């Protein structure tokens, strides 16, 4: 039987060389055209638990709503946003039940691709986990970091050079669990079947700049398994100062994508 070409996401997470535990969680649910990365807030109790809640709630709800998403592409981003709002509610319910978890939270970036009539990537995110599109050698960041330094940049209070060295550049302005009501930022962008999509935690972007990421994606020659592996390995070789998680999506067959191109939700650690 001939394999069907479709959007396939391949993911990998690594603790890195500095952290004692991995607070990143991801899921690649290729059968539902759904991918998500969550990065638990370091320095807070239960960061890994908050990330796990976000991924578990999102994957469960997407499986229930996949038909509605595919039948109504114009509302797909809104559906993702509502799913993340629900995840935020569940995080707060857990804090009320166990006060020692107060302060737990997570960044999150979630994406679905609706294939018809033309492919469109729909993204909902909070925090500084990112989504990128790679097209004909050009890398475009599709999400905006919800951090203190990004807010200062947007307001013109600092420049790019200052931002790169800013001591509090990774302090989050938004994230699941930070407030009882959080509104995810929503984005929808058209795709071509030659595009690559990347979701990642900031453990990647702390170690690699956009030119590094683009170079890896170029040499991967459209293979998401190779791209995912090489991105994580380069981040580790640069020091691996944080947990690093990457999902790379491509329009391909499962065999060409590699052995990791199955529905994947890593177990709790």
Secondary structure, 3 states (H helix, E strand, C coil): CCCCCEEEEEEEEECCCCCCCCCEEEEEEHHHCEEEEEEECCCCCCHHHHHHHHHHHHHHHHHHHHHHHHHCHHHHHHHHHHHHHHHHHHHHHHHHHCHHHCCCCEEEEEEEEECCCCCEEEEEEECCCEEEEEECCEEEECCCCCEHHHHHHHCCCCCHHHHHHCCCCCCECCCECCCCCCCCEEEEEECCCCCEEEEECHHHHCCCCHHHHHHHHHHCCCCHHHHHHHHHHHHHHCCCCCCEEEEEEEEECHHHHCCCCCCEECCCC
